[in-house]
Amino acid sequence: MVSDYIIGTAHAQSLGVGSGGAASLMQFLPLVAIFIIFYFLLIRPQQKRVSDHKTMVSNVKRGDTVVTGGGIIGKVTQVKDEEVEVEIAPNTRIKVVKSTLSDVRVKGEPANDIEKK
């Protein structure tokens, strides 16, 4: 009697597995939706920022005011392939790797309030 109940239950469960194609698709649908949301909210904006930074760094030219990753503000005096020479004070120049520039300000824009006078 008990074995008939167990066999009957197992047989009933196996009948439900036959229609699992649509059910398995519904299980993966939330994962796909999460990936799409992550792509549009995290991955795509980050790729755009990286692209904008590359463009900004490649367009740096002599006379631009730049801000380095360390927060140093200065004026570009020389541009090379991978480096720029930045004047941070009169007769004080440093070489900076282009990729470490965090901001390029337009030519002639003062770096701080003291230069506005």
N, CA, C and O atoms as a MOPAC input file, in Angstrom:
PM7 MOZYME 1SCF
protein

 N      0.79800 1    -1.18600 1     0.00000 1
 C      0.00000 1     0.00000 1     0.00000 1
 C      0.84600 1     1.25800 1     0.00000 1
 O      0.60900 1     2.19400 1    -0.76500 1
 N      1.83400 1     1.25800 1     0.87200 1
 C      2.69300 1     2.41900 1     0.94100 1
 C      3.52300 1     2.52800 1    -0.32100 1
 O      3.74900 1     3.63100 1    -0.81900 1
 N      3.98800 1     1.39000 1    -0.85200 1
 C      4.80000 1     1.43300 1    -2.06900 1
 C      3.96800 1     1.90300 1    -3.25800 1
 O      4.50100 1     2.56700 1    -4.14700 1
 N      2.65700 1     1.57300 1    -3.30200 1
 C      1.79800 1     2.07000 1    -4.37400 1
 C      1.65600 1     3.59200 1    -4.29100 1
 O      1.59200 1     4.26400 1    -5.32000 1
 N      1.60800 1     4.12400 1    -3.10200 1
 C      1.49600 1     5.57000 1    -2.91300 1
 C      2.77000 1     6.27100 1    -3.39400 1
 O      2.69400 1     7.30200 1    -4.06300 1
 N      3.93700 1     5.71700 1    -3.05500 1
 C      5.21700 1     6.31600 1    -3.45100 1
 C      5.37700 1     6.25800 1    -4.96600 1
 O      5.78800 1     7.24100 1    -5.58400 1
 N      5.05900 1     5.13100 1    -5.56200 1
 C      5.18500 1     4.99000 1    -7.01700 1
 C      4.20600 1     5.91700 1    -7.72300 1
 O      4.55000 1     6.51900 1    -8.74000 1
 N      3.01700 1     6.03600 1    -7.20900 1
 C      2.03000 1     6.93400 1    -7.80000 1
 C      2.46200 1     8.39000 1    -7.70500 1
 O      2.25200 1     9.16100 1    -8.64200 1
 N      3.05800 1     8.77100 1    -6.59400 1
 C      3.54000 1    10.13500 1    -6.42800 1
 C      4.70400 1    10.41000 1    -7.37800 1
 O      4.75600 1    11.47700 1    -7.99000 1
 N      5.62900 1     9.47600 1    -7.51200 1
 C      6.76700 1     9.64900 1    -8.40900 1
 C      6.29400 1     9.73800 1    -9.84900 1
 O      6.82600 1    10.53400 1   -10.62200 1
 N      5.32900 1     8.95500 1   -10.21600 1
 C      4.79900 1     8.97700 1   -11.57300 1
 C      4.10600 1    10.31200 1   -11.85900 1
 O      4.22600 1    10.84800 1   -12.96000 1
 N      3.39800 1    10.83900 1   -10.89200 1
 C      2.71400 1    12.11800 1   -11.06900 1
 C      3.73100 1    13.25400 1   -11.20500 1
 O      3.51100 1    14.18700 1   -11.97600 1
 N      4.82000 1    13.18600 1   -10.47900 1
 C      5.84400 1    14.22600 1   -10.58400 1
 C      6.55300 1    14.17100 1   -11.92600 1
 O      6.91000 1    15.21400 1   -12.47500 1
 N      6.76300 1    12.98600 1   -12.46100 1
 C      7.46400 1    12.88100 1   -13.73200 1
 C      6.60900 1    13.41000 1   -14.87900 1
 O      7.15800 1    13.81300 1   -15.90400 1
 N      5.31400 1    13.42200 1   -14.74500 1
 C      4.45800 1    13.95600 1   -15.79200 1
 C      4.60900 1    15.47900 1   -15.91400 1
 O      4.46800 1    16.02200 1   -17.00900 1
 N      4.88700 1    16.15100 1   -14.83700 1
 C      5.03700 1    17.59900 1   -14.86900 1
 C      6.33900 1    18.04400 1   -15.52200 1
 O      6.43300 1    19.19000 1   -15.96100 1
 N      7.33800 1    17.18700 1   -15.60300 1
 C      8.63700 1    17.53700 1   -16.15400 1
 C      8.56600 1    17.68000 1   -17.66200 1
 O      9.37300 1    18.41300 1   -18.23500 1
 N      7.66000 1    17.02800 1   -18.31400 1
 C      7.55000 1    17.06700 1   -19.76800 1
 C      7.29400 1    18.46000 1   -20.31100 1
 O      7.71300 1    18.74500 1   -21.43400 1
 N      6.64200 1    19.32900 1   -19.59300 1
 C      6.35100 1    20.68300 1   -20.05600 1
 C      7.35600 1    21.68500 1   -19.47800 1
 O      6.99800 1    22.83500 1   -19.22400 1
 N      8.60600 1    21.26400 1   -19.26900 1
 C      9.60500 1    22.10100 1   -18.62100 1
 C     10.30600 1    23.07400 1   -19.55300 1
 O     11.06700 1    23.91000 1   -19.06600 1
 N     10.09900 1    23.01800 1   -20.86300 1
 C     10.76700 1    23.92200 1   -21.78800 1
 C     10.43500 1    25.37000 1   -21.50500 1
 O     11.33300 1    26.20700 1   -21.40600 1
 N      9.17400 1    25.67000 1   -21.37800 1
 C      8.75100 1    27.04100 1   -21.09500 1
 C      9.09400 1    27.43100 1   -19.65600 1
 O      9.40500 1    28.59100 1   -19.38700 1
 N      9.03900 1    26.48000 1   -18.74200 1
 C      9.33400 1    26.76300 1   -17.34600 1
 C     10.81800 1    27.09200 1   -17.16600 1
 O     11.16400 1    27.99000 1   -16.39900 1
 N     11.69400 1    26.37300 1   -17.86600 1
 C     13.12800 1    26.66900 1   -17.72600 1
 C     13.46100 1    28.01900 1   -18.34200 1
 O     14.34900 1    28.72000 1   -17.85700 1
 N     12.76000 1    28.38800 1   -19.40000 1
 C     12.96000 1    29.70600 1   -19.99000 1
 C     12.52300 1    30.79500 1   -19.01100 1
 O     13.17500 1    31.83400 1   -18.91300 1
 N     11.45800 1    30.57500 1   -18.30900 1
 C     10.97400 1    31.54800 1   -17.32800 1
 C     11.92700 1    31.65100 1   -16.13400 1
 O     11.96700 1    32.68600 1   -15.46800 1
 N     12.69300 1    30.59300 1   -15.85500 1
 C     13.66400 1    30.65800 1   -14.76800 1
 C     14.84600 1    31.55100 1   -15.14300 1
 O     15.38900 1    32.24200 1   -14.28100 1
 N     15.25500 1    31.54800 1   -16.41700 1
 C     16.39800 1    32.34200 1   -16.85000 1
 C     16.02500 1    33.76900 1   -17.22200 1
 O     16.90200 1    34.62500 1   -17.33700 1
 N     14.76500 1    34.03200 1   -17.40700 1
 C     14.31600 1    35.36900 1   -17.79000 1
 C     14.71800 1    36.44800 1   -16.76700 1
 O     15.17700 1    37.51100 1   -17.18700 1
 N     14.57200 1    36.23600 1   -15.46700 1
 C     15.03300 1    37.25800 1   -14.50900 1
 C     16.54200 1    37.50600 1   -14.58500 1
 O     16.98300 1    38.64500 1   -14.43000 1
 N     17.33300 1    36.46600 1   -14.81900 1
 C     18.77600 1    36.64700 1   -14.95100 1
 C     19.12400 1    37.48400 1   -16.17600 1
 O     20.00400 1    38.34300 1   -16.11700 1
 N     18.44200 1    37.23700 1   -17.27200 1
 C     18.65900 1    38.01700 1   -18.49000 1
 C     18.25200 1    39.46900 1   -18.25500 1
 O     18.95100 1    40.39100 1   -18.67500 1
 N     17.12800 1    39.66700 1   -17.58800 1
 C     16.66200 1    41.02400 1   -17.30000 1
 C     17.65700 1    41.76600 1   -16.39900 1
 O     17.91500 1    42.95100 1   -16.60900 1
 N     18.20800 1    41.08700 1   -15.41500 1
 C     19.19300 1    41.70900 1   -14.52800 1
 C     20.43900 1    42.09100 1   -15.31100 1
 O     20.98100 1    43.17800 1   -15.10800 1
 N     20.90200 1    41.22100 1   -16.20000 1
 C     22.08100 1    41.53500 1   -17.01400 1
 C     21.81700 1    42.75600 1   -17.89800 1
 O     22.68600 1    43.61800 1   -18.02900 1
 N     20.64800 1    42.84000 1   -18.49500 1
 C     20.31000 1    43.99000 1   -19.34900 1
 C     20.28600 1    45.27200 1   -18.52400 1
 O     20.78500 1    46.30500 1   -18.97000 1
 N     19.71900 1    45.21400 1   -17.34000 1
 C     19.67900 1    46.39400 1   -16.46800 1
 C     21.09500 1    46.80700 1   -16.07300 1
 O     21.41800 1    47.99400 1   -16.11100 1
 N     21.94600 1    45.85000 1   -15.69400 1
 C     23.33300 1    46.16800 1   -15.34900 1
 C     24.06400 1    46.77900 1   -16.54300 1
 O     24.85000 1    47.71100 1   -16.37800 1
 N     23.80800 1    46.25900 1   -17.74000 1
 C     24.48000 1    46.79100 1   -18.92200 1
 C     24.13800 1    48.26300 1   -19.12100 1
 O     25.03000 1    49.08500 1   -19.33000 1
 N     22.85900 1    48.59800 1   -19.05700 1
 C     22.46200 1    49.97600 1   -19.33600 1
 C     22.74100 1    50.93100 1   -18.17500 1
 O     22.93000 1    52.12600 1   -18.40200 1
 N     22.77300 1    50.43800 1   -16.94700 1
 C     22.99900 1    51.31900 1   -15.81100 1
 C     24.45500 1    51.39500 1   -15.36300 1
 O     24.85200 1    52.40200 1   -14.77600 1
 N     25.26700 1    50.36500 1   -15.61700 1
 C     26.64400 1    50.35500 1   -15.13100 1
 C     27.69000 1    50.25300 1   -16.23800 1
 O     28.60200 1    51.07700 1   -16.30000 1
 N     27.57200 1    49.27200 1   -17.09500 1
 C     28.62400 1    48.99300 1   -18.07400 1
 C     28.66700 1    50.04500 1   -19.16700 1
 O     29.74000 1    50.57300 1   -19.46000 1
 N     27.55500 1    50.36000 1   -19.76800 1
 C     27.52600 1    51.31800 1   -20.87700 1
 C     27.96700 1    52.72400 1   -20.45700 1
 O     28.76500 1    53.32800 1   -21.17300 1
 N     27.49000 1    53.27500 1   -19.33800 1
 C     27.98500 1    54.59100 1   -18.92700 1
 C     29.48900 1    54.59900 1   -18.63200 1
 O     30.16800 1    55.58600 1   -18.91900 1
 N     30.01200 1    53.51400 1   -18.06500 1
 C     31.44100 1    53.44200 1   -17.78700 1
 C     32.23300 1    53.43200 1   -19.08900 1
 O     33.26800 1    54.09100 1   -19.18200 1
 N     31.76600 1    52.69800 1   -20.09400 1
 C     32.43900 1    52.68800 1   -21.38500 1
 C     32.41300 1    54.07100 1   -22.01900 1
 O     33.38400 1    54.47600 1   -22.65900 1
 N     31.32100 1    54.79700 1   -21.85100 1
 C     31.22200 1    56.15500 1   -22.40000 1
 C     32.20400 1    57.08500 1   -21.69300 1
 O     32.84900 1    57.90600 1   -22.34400 1
 N     32.32500 1    56.96700 1   -20.36900 1
 C     33.28500 1    57.79700 1   -19.63000 1
 C     34.71500 1    57.51700 1   -20.07200 1
 O     35.50500 1    58.44700 1   -20.23000 1
 N     35.05200 1    56.26000 1   -20.27100 1
 C     36.39900 1    55.90300 1   -20.71200 1
 C     36.65900 1    56.46900 1   -22.09800 1
 O     37.74100 1    56.99200 1   -22.36400 1
 N     35.68000 1    56.36700 1   -22.97700 1
 C     35.82300 1    56.90800 1   -24.32700 1
 C     35.98800 1    58.42500 1   -24.30000 1
 O     36.83100 1    58.96800 1   -25.01400 1
 N     35.19200 1    59.11100 1   -23.48300 1
 C     35.30400 1    60.56800 1   -23.36400 1
 C     36.67000 1    60.97400 1   -22.80400 1
 O     37.25100 1    61.96600 1   -23.24500 1
 N     37.18200 1    60.21500 1   -21.83800 1
 C     38.48900 1    60.51400 1   -21.25200 1
 C     39.59800 1    60.34300 1   -22.29100 1
 O     40.50900 1    61.16700 1   -22.36500 1
 N     39.52500 1    59.27300 1   -23.09500 1
 C     40.51600 1    59.06300 1   -24.14800 1
 C     40.50800 1    60.21300 1   -25.14000 1
 O     41.56600 1    60.68800 1   -25.55300 1
 N     39.33000 1    60.65800 1   -25.52100 1
 C     39.20800 1    61.77800 1   -26.45600 1
 C     39.78100 1    63.04700 1   -25.84000 1
 O     40.51200 1    63.78200 1   -26.50300 1
 N     39.45900 1    63.30500 1   -24.59000 1
 C     39.93900 1    64.49900 1   -23.90700 1
 C     41.46700 1    64.49600 1   -23.82700 1
 O     42.10600 1    65.51400 1   -24.09100 1
 N     42.04400 1    63.36300 1   -23.46500 1
 C     43.49000 1    63.26900 1   -23.31900 1
 C     44.18900 1    63.37300 1   -24.67200 1
 O     45.25200 1    63.98600 1   -24.77500 1
 N     43.61000 1    62.78800 1   -25.69000 1
 C     44.25000 1    62.84300 1   -27.00900 1
 C     44.18400 1    64.24200 1   -27.61400 1
 O     45.00000 1    64.57100 1   -28.47500 1
 N     43.24200 1    65.06800 1   -27.19000 1
 C     43.09300 1    66.42200 1   -27.73200 1
 C     43.80300 1    67.49500 1   -26.91000 1
 O     43.65500 1    68.68200 1   -27.20100 1
 N     44.57200 1    67.10400 1   -25.88600 1
 C     45.27400 1    68.09500 1   -25.07500 1
 C     46.35800 1    68.75600 1   -25.94000 1
 O     47.04100 1    68.09800 1   -26.72400 1
 N     46.49200 1    70.07100 1   -25.77100 1
 C     47.47200 1    70.80300 1   -26.57000 1
 C     48.17800 1    71.83800 1   -25.70600 1
 O     47.78200 1    72.10200 1   -24.57000 1
 N     49.21700 1    72.40700 1   -26.26300 1
 C     50.02800 1    73.38900 1   -25.55100 1
 C     49.15900 1    74.58600 1   -25.17000 1
 O     48.38400 1    75.08200 1   -25.98800 1
 N     49.29000 1    75.04100 1   -23.94200 1
 C     48.53000 1    76.18700 1   -23.46300 1
 C     47.27300 1    75.81400 1   -22.69500 1
 O     46.68000 1    76.67300 1   -22.04200 1
 N     46.85200 1    74.55900 1   -22.75500 1
 C     45.67100 1    74.12000 1   -22.00200 1
 C     45.99300 1    74.05000 1   -20.51000 1
 O     47.11200 1    73.71800 1   -20.11900 1
 N     45.01900 1    74.36200 1   -19.70600 1
 C     45.14600 1    74.18100 1   -18.26900 1
 C     44.61000 1    72.79700 1   -17.93800 1
 O     43.49500 1    72.44400 1   -18.32200 1
 N     45.41900 1    72.01100 1   -17.21800 1
 C     45.04200 1    70.63500 1   -16.91300 1
 C     45.06100 1    70.39500 1   -15.41200 1
 O     45.71900 1    71.11000 1   -14.65600 1
 N     44.32600 1    69.37800 1   -15.00400 1
 C     44.31800 1    68.91400 1   -13.61600 1
 C     44.76300 1    67.46000 1   -13.64900 1
 O     44.18900 1    66.64700 1   -14.37400 1
 N     45.78400 1    67.13200 1   -12.86700 1
 C     46.27100 1    65.75100 1   -12.83100 1
 C     45.42700 1    64.92600 1   -11.86900 1
 O     44.59200 1    65.45700 1   -11.13600 1
 N     45.65900 1    63.63500 1   -11.88600 1
 C     44.94900 1    62.74300 1   -10.97800 1
 C     45.24600 1    63.04400 1    -9.52700 1
 O     44.42300 1    62.75900 1    -8.65700 1
 N     46.40400 1    63.61300 1    -9.24700 1
 C     46.77500 1    63.97200 1    -7.88000 1
 C     46.26800 1    65.33400 1    -7.45900 1
 O     46.48400 1    65.74900 1    -6.32000 1
 N     45.58700 1    66.04800 1    -8.37000 1
 C     45.00800 1    67.33700 1    -8.03200 1
 C     45.89800 1    68.52100 1    -8.35100 1
 O     45.58100 1    69.64400 1    -7.96000 1
 N     47.00400 1    68.30400 1    -9.05000 1
 C     47.90300 1    69.39100 1    -9.40900 1
 C     47.34300 1    70.10700 1   -10.63300 1
 O     46.99000 1    69.46800 1   -11.62400 1
 N     47.26300 1    71.42900 1   -10.56400 1
 C     46.74000 1    72.23400 1   -11.66300 1
 C     47.91200 1    72.96700 1   -12.29500 1
 O     48.73000 1    73.56000 1   -11.59200 1
 N     47.99400 1    72.93000 1   -13.60500 1
 C     49.07700 1    73.61700 1   -14.29300 1
 C     48.76200 1    73.80900 1   -15.76200 1
 O     47.71700 1    73.38400 1   -16.25400 1
 N     49.68200 1    74.45300 1   -16.44900 1
 C     49.51900 1    74.76600 1   -17.86300 1
 C     50.44900 1    73.88700 1   -18.67800 1
 O     51.62200 1    73.73600 1   -18.33600 1
 N     49.93700 1    73.30900 1   -19.74800 1
 C     50.71400 1    72.42500 1   -20.60600 1
 C     51.70500 1    73.26300 1   -21.40700 1
 O     51.32400 1    74.23200 1   -22.06400 1
 N     52.99100 1    72.87600 1   -21.34500 1
 C     54.01400 1    73.58100 1   -22.11100 1
 C     54.55100 1    72.74400 1   -23.25400 1
 O     55.09500 1    73.28700 1   -24.21600 1
 N     54.40600 1    71.41700 1   -23.16300 1
 C     54.90400 1    70.54900 1   -24.21700 1
 C     54.08200 1    69.27100 1   -24.21900 1
 O     53.75100 1    68.72800 1   -23.16500 1
 N     53.75300 1    68.79100 1   -25.43000 1
 C     52.96900 1    67.57000 1   -25.57600 1
 C     53.79700 1    66.55700 1   -26.35400 1
 O     54.31100 1    66.86100 1   -27.43000 1
 N     53.92400 1    65.35200 1   -25.80600 1
 C     54.59900 1    64.24700 1   -26.48100 1
 C     53.57600 1    63.13600 1   -26.68300 1
 O     52.38900 1    63.33200 1   -26.42300 1
 N     54.02500 1    61.97800 1   -27.14200 1
 C     53.10700 1    60.87600 1   -27.42500 1
 C     52.33800 1    60.42000 1   -26.18900 1
 O     51.10800 1    60.38200 1   -26.19800 1
 N     53.05600 1    60.07700 1   -25.13800 1
 C     52.42100 1    59.54300 1   -23.92900 1
 C     52.56200 1    60.46100 1   -22.72300 1
 O     52.02000 1    60.16300 1   -21.65900 1
 N     53.27600 1    61.56900 1   -22.86800 1
 C     53.52800 1    62.46200 1   -21.73800 1
 C     53.22400 1    63.90100 1   -22.11700 1
 O     53.21500 1    64.26500 1   -23.29300 1
 N     52.97600 1    64.70500 1   -21.10200 1
 C     52.87000 1    66.14700 1   -21.27800 1
 C     53.74800 1    66.79800 1   -20.21700 1
 O     53.93100 1    66.26200 1   -19.12400 1
 N     54.27900 1    67.94800 1   -20.55800 1
 C     55.04700 1    68.72500 1   -19.59500 1
 C     54.13900 1    69.83100 1   -19.08800 1
 O     53.58100 1    70.59500 1   -19.87500 1
 N     53.99300 1    69.91300 1   -17.77900 1
 C     53.05700 1    70.84500 1   -17.16400 1
 C     53.83300 1    71.82400 1   -16.29700 1
 O     54.65200 1    71.42000 1   -15.47100 1
 N     53.57400 1    73.10700 1   -16.48600 1
 C     54.18100 1    74.13200 1   -15.65500 1
 C     53.23400 1    74.41200 1   -14.50000 1
 O     52.12000 1    74.89600 1   -14.69700 1
 N     53.69300 1    74.10000 1   -13.28700 1
 C     52.83300 1    74.24100 1   -12.10800 1
 C     53.13000 1    75.52500 1   -11.33900 1
 O     52.32800 1    75.94800 1   -10.50600 1
 N     54.26900 1    76.14300 1   -11.61300 1
 C     54.67300 1    77.42200 1   -11.02500 1
 C     55.68100 1    78.03500 1   -11.99400 1
 O     56.20100 1    77.33100 1   -12.85900 1
 N     55.96500 1    79.31900 1   -11.86800 1
 C     56.95500 1    79.90900 1   -12.77800 1
 C     58.28400 1    79.14900 1   -12.71700 1
 O     58.87600 1    78.98000 1   -11.65100 1
 N     58.73100 1    78.69800 1   -13.89100 1
 C     59.98400 1    77.94000 1   -14.04000 1
 C     59.99000 1    76.61400 1   -13.29300 1
 O     61.06400 1    76.09600 1   -12.98400 1
 N     58.82900 1    76.05300 1   -12.99400 1
 C     58.72400 1    74.73100 1   -12.36600 1
 C     57.84900 1    73.85900 1   -13.26000 1
 O     56.63900 1    74.05800 1   -13.36100 1
 N     58.49300 1    72.88800 1   -13.90500 1
 C     57.77600 1    72.02700 1   -14.85000 1
 C     57.91200 1    70.57500 1   -14.42600 1
 O     58.95500 1    70.14100 1   -13.93800 1
 N     56.84000 1    69.84500 1   -14.62500 1
 C     56.85500 1    68.41000 1   -14.33100 1
 C     56.34400 1    67.66000 1   -15.54800 1
 O     55.55800 1    68.18900 1   -16.33400 1
 N     56.79700 1    66.42300 1   -15.69600 1
 C     56.29400 1    65.56200 1   -16.75800 1
 C     55.20700 1    64.68600 1   -16.16800 1
 O     55.36300 1    64.11400 1   -15.09000 1
 N     54.10700 1    64.59000 1   -16.89300 1
 C     52.96000 1    63.82800 1   -16.42500 1
 C     52.52900 1    62.88100 1   -17.54600 1
 O     52.51100 1    63.26200 1   -18.71600 1
 N     52.18900 1    61.66100 1   -17.18300 1
 C     51.65500 1    60.71500 1   -18.15600 1
 C     50.25600 1    61.17900 1   -18.54900 1
 O     49.44500 1    61.52700 1   -17.69000 1
 N     49.98300 1    61.18200 1   -19.84100 1
 C     48.69500 1    61.70900 1   -20.33200 1
 C     47.48800 1    61.03100 1   -19.69500 1
 O     46.50100 1    61.69000 1   -19.37000 1
 N     47.56700 1    59.72300 1   -19.51700 1
 C     46.39600 1    58.99900 1   -19.00700 1
 C     46.04800 1    59.36900 1   -17.56700 1
 O     44.95100 1    59.06000 1   -17.10200 1
 N     46.97300 1    60.03000 1   -16.84900 1
 C     46.67400 1    60.42200 1   -15.46400 1
 C     46.01100 1    61.78300 1   -15.36800 1
 O     45.69100 1    62.23300 1   -14.26800 1
 N     45.80000 1    62.44400 1   -16.48900 1
 C     45.09400 1    63.72800 1   -16.46200 1
 C     43.62900 1    63.47100 1   -16.17300 1
 O     42.99800 1    62.63000 1   -16.81400 1
 N     43.09300 1    64.19300 1   -15.21300 1
 C     41.69000 1    63.98400 1   -14.87200 1
 C     40.78200 1    65.02700 1   -15.50100 1
 O     39.58400 1    64.78700 1   -15.65200 1
 N     41.33500 1    66.19600 1   -15.87600 1
 C     40.50500 1    67.23000 1   -16.48300 1
 C     41.38000 1    68.10400 1   -17.36700 1
 O     42.51900 1    68.41400 1   -17.02000 1
 N     40.84300 1    68.49400 1   -18.50000 1
 C     41.50300 1    69.43900 1   -19.39100 1
 C     40.57200 1    70.62400 1   -19.53300 1
 O     39.45000 1    70.49800 1   -20.02200 1
 N     41.05100 1    71.76900 1   -19.10100 1
 C     40.24400 1    72.97900 1   -19.18500 1
 C     40.59000 1    73.70600 1   -20.46300 1
 O     41.67900 1    73.52500 1   -21.00800 1
 N     39.67900 1    74.52300 1   -20.94600 1
 C     39.90600 1    75.21100 1   -22.20900 1
 C     41.05000 1    76.20300 1   -22.08400 1
 O     41.35200 1    76.69800 1   -20.99900 1
 N     41.67700 1    76.48000 1   -23.21500 1
 C     42.82400 1    77.38200 1   -23.22500 1
 C     42.39800 1    78.75800 1   -22.73600 1
 O     41.37300 1    79.29200 1   -23.15800 1
 N     43.19300 1    79.31700 1   -21.84700 1
 C     42.92600 1    80.64800 1   -21.34400 1
 C     42.04300 1    80.68100 1   -20.11300 1
 O     41.93400 1    81.72700 1   -19.47300 1
 N     41.41100 1    79.58200 1   -19.76100 1
 C     40.57800 1    79.55300 1   -18.55200 1
 C     41.48600 1    79.51700 1   -17.33400 1
 O     42.39100 1    78.68400 1   -17.27400 1
 N     41.27400 1    80.39000 1   -16.37100 1
 C     42.15400 1    80.40100 1   -15.20100 1
 C     42.03900 1    79.11900 1   -14.39000 1
 O     40.96700 1    78.52200 1   -14.29000 1
 N     43.15400 1    78.71100 1   -13.81700 1
 C     43.18200 1    77.48900 1   -13.02200 1
 C     42.59000 1    77.69900 1   -11.64200 1
 O     42.05400 1    76.76100 1   -11.05200 1
 N     42.67800 1    78.92700 1   -11.11100 1
 C     42.10100 1    79.21400 1    -9.79900 1
 C     41.76300 1    80.70200 1    -9.72500 1
 O     41.98200 1    81.43500 1   -10.69000 1
 N     41.23500 1    81.15000 1    -8.59700 1
 C     40.77400 1    82.54200 1    -8.45800 1
 C     41.91600 1    83.55300 1    -8.49300 1
 O     41.70500 1    84.69900 1    -8.89000 1
 N     43.10000 1    83.16000 1    -8.09300 1
 C     44.22500 1    84.10300 1    -8.04600 1
 C     44.58100 1    84.58100 1    -9.44500 1
 O     44.96100 1    85.73900 1    -9.61900 1
 N     44.46600 1    83.71700 1   -10.44300 1
 C     44.83300 1    84.08200 1   -11.80100 1
 C     43.78400 1    84.96100 1   -12.46700 1
 O     44.05000 1    85.53200 1   -13.52500 1
 N     42.60500 1    85.08400 1   -11.87900 1
 C     41.53400 1    85.90500 1   -12.49000 1
 C     41.81300 1    87.39800 1   -12.37400 1
 O     41.25400 1    88.18600 1   -13.13700 1
 N     42.66100 1    87.80000 1   -11.44000 1
 C     42.93200 1    89.22200 1   -11.21200 1
 C     43.66400 1    89.85300 1   -12.35800 1
 O     43.96500 1    91.04600 1   -12.31700 1

